[in-house]
Amino acid sequence: MSLTVRKLEAGDEAGWRRLWAGYLAFYRAELAEATTAEIFARLVKGEPHFAFVAECDGALAGFVHALPHASTWALEGYCYLEDLFVDSSVRGAGIGRALIEAVYEEAERRGLSRVYWHTEEGNATARRLYDRVATLSEFIQYRHAKH
């Protein structure tokens, strides 16, 4: 298996959309087409988010989206790893780890002092990876949505 991790490009849209649909299905979420189109455009632009894809034997096999931001706790900013997804047919091959490491490298390049993310408590497969590449936080997330 040949694996390449690189920045998301405009020509990746069809493959990214296939993966994005799988990601949304995993989290039982639905988004309007206009929202998906705008998200892809933002990710390709690289502002405010940045995105990497994993290409496995010439086909997109995963993606990661991250959002750098300022912090009130550090002069250097932080990086929120917002989305990570690997196609189920190639999970366990190190693709998730490679995508996380790409975010770590980009955060370092940008002078950011922390990368953090959230996952569902019951996402045991992903959490096994996360336990190897990061430290579990004691924080609990609260949210308020306008809908």
DAFEN-V785089 format. One record per backbone hydrogen bond with DSSP energy under -0.5 kcal/mol. CO is the residue of the C=O (numbers start at 1). NH is the residue of the N-H. E is the energy in kcal/mol with one decimal. If there is no record, write none. Layout:
CO,NH,E  CO,NH,E
//
This chain:
1,3,-0.6  2,57,-2.5  4,55,-3.6  6,53,-3.0  9,12,-2.1  10,13,-1.4  12,16,-3.1  13,17,-2.9  14,18,-1.8  15,19,-2.0  16,20,-3.5  17,21,-2.4  18,22,-1.5  19,23,-2.4  20,24,-2.8  21,25,-2.2  22,26,-2.2  23,27,-1.8  24,29,-2.9  25,28,-1.4  32,36,-2.2  33,37,-2.7  34,38,-2.1  35,39,-2.7  36,40,-2.4  37,41,-2.1  38,42,-2.5  39,43,-2.5  40,44,-2.4  41,45,-2.2  42,46,-1.9  42,47,-0.9  48,68,-0.7  50,66,-2.7  51,8,-1.9  52,64,-2.2  53,6,-2.3  53,55,-0.5  54,56,-0.6  54,61,-3.4  54,62,-1.1  55,4,-2.3  55,57,-0.6  56,59,-1.7  59,56,-3.2  61,87,-3.2  62,54,-2.4  63,85,-2.5  64,52,-2.2  65,82,-1.3  65,83,-1.6  66,50,-2.3  67,80,-2.7  69,78,-2.8  74,71,-0.5  77,113,-2.8  77,114,-0.6  78,69,-2.6  79,81,-0.7  79,116,-2.4  80,67,-2.7  80,82,-1.1  83,65,-2.5  85,63,-2.4  87,90,-2.0  88,91,-0.7  90,93,-1.1  94,98,-2.0  95,99,-2.3  96,100,-2.4  97,101,-2.7  98,102,-1.7  99,103,-1.6  100,104,-2.5  101,105,-2.5  102,106,-2.3  103,107,-2.9  104,108,-2.3  105,109,-2.5  106,110,-1.9  107,112,-2.9  108,111,-1.4  114,79,-2.2  116,81,-3.0  120,123,-2.0  122,124,-2.2  123,127,-2.5  124,128,-1.8  125,129,-1.1  126,130,-2.7  127,131,-2.5  128,132,-0.6  129,132,-1.5  129,133,-1.3  130,134,-1.7
//
